[in-house]
Amino acid sequence: MTSETEAALARERRIGWLCALAVVLIWVGFQITGRVAALSPLTAWDVGAMRYVGAFLAVLPILALRGLPRMAPHRLAAVVATAGIAFPLSAYLGFTLAPAAHAAVIMSAGLPVATSLLAWIFLREVPGRTRLISLGGVVAGVLLLAFEAGPAATGAWRGDLCYAAAAFSWAAYTLLVRRWRLPALEATLAVGLYAALVYLPVWWLLLPSATAEASLGAMLVPVVYHGALAAVVAGLFYTRSVAALGPGPITLSAGAVPALVAVSAWVLLGEQLGPAGIAGVGLACAGLVWGVAAARRA
């Protein structure tokens, strides 16, 4: 291997790790700002609308260069329904009912559980022993959070169900992308474009809104952060990291999301976790990291 080749590989690794770091930070920020938006006058439907506006504006320049996403109609409908509509709206409803740390564990760490369960039911992919142990740690963490005593957990089970619905929606999207071998950029463009066209008229005409009571800043955060960053930029960074490093490092990096969100929510939002909640976050992180590390050794 020549020095030029080694230098190119090292540069690719640096780019890959920088993109992975950016994705993790965006994911953490998505859950913290989502919880902040839920505590504002905006309804969950309003926050969803702001996300769709931001994502739509973000994909317009790419669409101008590449044209419309090229995807079969039934695949387009499935992608938009899962990643474009069900995932964000379930998450935003959850943010109005349960703390951000619950979102991090159930949506981030719980995603492999949802993906494995759907793959087992629909694709007959039976998880191995190591993966079952990993998923067991995540499930134990979720149960500890669900039964945590204290004011922060009062009524949170409804939000936890919404977070679980979001995790299963994204898991379904992930399996569809894998099964149909959809290019990541095409899927991202489809979600950014068509989810807005489907949802915004419904929101404007039929859904409850409190935008008149919210400040401009409260509305701009989901437009910019959730729409442009979380829905579009994070997807592109995720793809670039996988191209440079493979899927293992980015998935392993995601194991830090629950802990980072829990600490951030504690410091920034005052959402203190009790001993059971702290143990739940730790178990979920450990289960996720264990599973990815074992997969990389296999």
N, C-alpha and C positions, 0 to 999 in steps of 0.2 A: 504494500500500500504506500503510495507516494505521500509526501508531506502535504501536497495540495489537497489530496483526497481526505487525509486525516483532518486538515483544517476545515474542510467543507462539512465533514461529519460532526465535528465539534461545534461548528456554527449552527448546524441543524438542531443539535441537542440543546444548545442555549436558547434558540428560538422556541423549541418545543416546551422547555420548562418555563420560559417567560409566558407563553400562551396559557399553559396549565395554571400558573399562578394567577393570571388575569381572570381566567374562568372561575376559579375558586373565589376570588374576591368579589366578582360580579354576582355569583350565586349567594354569597353571604349578604351582600348589599341588597339583593332582591328581596330576601326574606325579612331583613330589618326594615327597609323602606316600605315593604308591603304591610307590615304590622303598623308602622307609623301612619300610613295612609288610611288604614282601617280605623285608627283612633281619631281621624279627622272627621269633619262633617260629611265627606264624600261617602256614598254608598259603595258596596262592593261592585255594583254594576257600573258606577262612575269610574272606578279605578280600572276596571276592565276596558271601558271605552277609551280612557287615556292611553292605556297600553296599546290598543289597536291603532289609535291615531299615530303614536310614535313609531310603531313597527311599519305601518303603511308608508310614512314619510321616509323612513330609513331605507326601505327596499326600492323606492321609486328610481333613484339614480342607477341602481344595479339593473333594474328592469329596462331602463332606457338603453343600456348598453347590451344586454343579453336577450331582451324580449321576454315574453310571458313564459312561465314554467311549462315545460313539456312533460305532461303527466296524464295518464288515462283518467277519465272522469271519475270512475269509482275509487281509484287510488287517491285522487285529489280530494274527494269528499271525505274519505277516511282520515287522511292526514290533517285536514282542517278541523274535522270534528274532534279528534283526540288531542293533538298538540295545540291547535288554534283556539278551540272553544272550551272543551271540557277541562283541560289542565289549568289554564289561568283563572277561569271563573270559580272552579272548586277551591283553588288556592286562596283567592281573594275572599270568598265566603268564610274559609277557615281562619283567615287573619282577623276577621271581626269577632271570632268566638274563642280563640285559643292563643296562648303565648307563642312567640316566635321560636323558642327552643323546641316546642312540640312540632312545629312545621319542619324544622331542620332534621329532626330524627325521623319523622314519618315520611316526609317527601324525599329527603336526600338519602338517608341511610336505608329507608324502607323501600326505595326504588328497586334494588336487587331482589327483594322479597317478592314484590309485585311482578317483576319481570319473570322470575323463576316460576311463580305460580301459574301465570298465564301461559308460559312456554310448556309447562307440564300438562295443563288442561287441553290446550289447543294444538300443540305441536308434539305432544308425547315425549318431551325432553325431560327425563328424570334426573334431578340434581344428584351429584355424588355425595359421599359421606362428608368430605371436607366442606363442601358448599352448604350442606345442611347444618353443620356446626356453626358456620359463619352466619347463616340466616337465623339460626336459633338465637344467637347473641343479639341480633337486631330486633327480633320479635320480643325478646326479654326486655330490651331497653324501651320499646314502645309500651309494653304492659306496665313497666314501672312508672313511666310518665302518665299513663292513663289513670292509674290508681293513686297517684301522688296526692297526699292530703294538703290542705292549705288553700288560701283564697285564690291563688293563681290557677288552681285546677278546677274551681267551681264552674260547672257547666261546660268545661272544656271538651268533654267527650264529643259534643256535636261538631266543634271545630276539628277535632281529631279525625272524625269520619270524613269531613270535607278534605282534609289533608290526604287521607287514604285514597279518596276518589281521585285526587290530583295525581298521586303516585301511580295508580293503576291506569289513568289516562295516558300519562307519559310512557309507562311501560308498554302499553298497547301500541303507541306510536313507534317506540323503539323497535318492537318486534316486526311491525309492518315495514319499517324502513329496511330492516335486515332481510326480511323475507322477499321483498320486492326489489332489493338492491337499489334503493332510491339515492341519487346523489344528494349529499347534505345541502349543497347550495340550492338545488332545485326545491327541496322540501322546505327550506327556510324561506325562500321567496314565495312559495305557495301559501305558507301560513301567514306571512306578513301581508300579502295582498288580499287573499280571499276571506280570511277571518274578519278583516275590517269591513269588507263589503257585505258580509252576511250579518255581522253583529251590530254595527253602528246604526243602521236604520231601525232595527228592533229596539235598541236602547233609546233612541231619540223619540220613538212613537209610543212605546209601551212600558218601559221599565222605570221604577222610581229613581229620581235623581235629586241630588242636593248640591249641584255645582254652583247655584246662586249663592249658597252660604259659604262656599270654600274660597280660600285665597288663590291668587294666581300661582303662587309658589307651590301650594298643595297639589295643584293640577299639573304643573310642569314636571314635578318629580316622576310620577308614573309615565308621563309622555316620554321623557328623555331616558330615564333609567330603565323602566320596565319595558318600554317599547323599543327604543333604539339599542340600548345596551344588552338587556337580558334576553330579548327575543331575537335579535339579529347579530349583534357583535359577538356575544358569548358563543353563539352557534358557530360562527366563523373561526373564532379562536379555538374552540373545542376541536373542530375538524383539522386545523393546522397543527395542533398539538399531537393528535393521533397520527397524522402523516409523518411527523418528525420522530415520535417516540414510540408509537404503537399505543394500543388502548390501555395497557396496564398502568402506566404512570398517572394518567389523568384520572382514572378511576380510583387509584390509590390516593391521589391528592384530594379527591372528593370526600375521603374519610375524615378530613379535618373540618368539613363544613359544619356538622352538628355542634362540635365543641366551640368553634369560632362564633357561631350564631348565638349559642347559649351565653357565652361570655359577653358578647356585644349587647345582647338584649338585657342582660343583668346590669351592665354599666350604663348603657344609653337610655334604656326604657324602664329600668327599675323592676324588671320581671325576674324576681329572685326565685331560684329553684331550691327546693328542700333536698334532704339527703337522698330520697328516692329518685328525684328528678336528676340530680347529679350522677347517681349511679346508672340511671337509664341512658343518659347521654354517653357516659363512658362505655357501657356495654355495647351500644349501637356502633360507636366509633371503632371499638376493638373488633367487633364482628365483621365490619366492613373491611378494615385493614387486613385482618386475618385471611378473609376469603380471597382478596386480590393478591396478597403476598403468596398464598398457597398456589393460586392459579399461575402466577409467574414462575414458580419453582417447578411446576409440572412439565 
